[in-house]
Amino acid sequence: MADESLGKFADDPEVKLALIKKLEAEAHKAEAEALLHEEVRREQAVAARQVERVEKETLANDKFHQTYVFDGSVGSGTVSNCIKQLTVWHRNSPGCPIEIIFNSPGGGIIDGMALFDYIQFLRREGHTITTSTLGMAASMAGVLLQAGDTRVMGRESVLLLHEASFIALGKVGEVEDTMELVKKLMTRIKRIFANRSHLTERQIERRWRRKDWWLDSDEALKLGLVDEVR
């Protein structure tokens, strides 16, 4: 190639020098392009690994494993958010197993009973529901812990049972009506605990009357208030 390029000027030193410089420049260009190609390839490989890592982290998220963490007070907002997510799983994956993990101080009985009833609906629809607690399931959250097919408690978690607390304002008749509602709700709550444990309603009432009844995981398991301790 070099000889053909030189031709009749092959013996001309300046021509030779110019051709050599040209060939060196082309070689440098080819080397630079190769290095650039290799750099692009490495960057693409790094980007692909980052995308794969993000995908793995995303797919490891609780919602992709039908696990809902209920870590606030029981109220209209938290219950609504929970039911919405449970509904998505129910419609997209009929019959899939679902776990609800409670770390909650409890809250509203009416709101809590709405979630309790919805969990029962999901069970009737073929979903296997695991209710568990990491931290604490206190008050209404303790009732919701009873809603699942399998009830699980973290080794160092605690469970709180106590009488319902309500604020009743208004006329005497209105206060009496509120108290009547509270008594009905307390009867239902005692029945829920009694039906899922080794305790009778009378035993439950005697233990929680006018005080908080805290249980650790071993006590809860012994009394049948949970099925497993992990």
Steps between C-alpha positions, in 0.01 A plus 500: 500500500781734597695413185196566278440833674858607449506415127757696311562718805619204702847640525382847603571536876226760550241279335609206711479709816155631408375151428642364824330779695177430319519129581584576864204738524270235356636246747448741791147569378421131475642445850297790640184365337570158647552651844181704464309190394635311802405788732149510355473123542608526865254784567221300339591199713497715816165652402355155434614380842347808663169440324510134608575602861214753504264240353601244763456756779162603361379142464616430856262770624226377733221581258640257243481226763148584621633623834345810656668677791239671719722719717274779620193561709177334395292774339300583191809591295722205592213252466398646163858476367527140619170396344594666170823301475331177606237560232771539232652165597156338516408615150838448334590173672181323613563257781860610561641473854516835681683610813413807708766603753378719785712734707222715635384661825140435398234761436139520388280196555259577217782550249675191629190287467468611137845356430421190708190433290691558176765248602222247564363574152842430347524171689160397366622589152781246530790712623713360781560795732787514745472772764816568696654756729851639523525745787154514645140424423320710758131551559315489164816376326488203735148428380612525138780255574225244561355549150740279304507130427840488669600743774872559546685698766859617502704356784546839669163645405218578743123475493262726690140419590281747684151641523389746236530870573248750364428866553128556540367855477149638479173447677451221751308296246777541242764393752290196590467410131877525459557279802257246359699494174827460694356202690394334173843555346675369810284187490604440138867559578492258793333244275771542236777441755315209662432329166868516401658412838486269801324771701134549578327835470470513880874440543580774249267746670646424841861545381457827312243679716625849593859424401728432208581133448842472335620163376836400360527251214536193722192594704297572187598165349416312820155661517432425131489865397759429229591186307874552452787694652792584273 
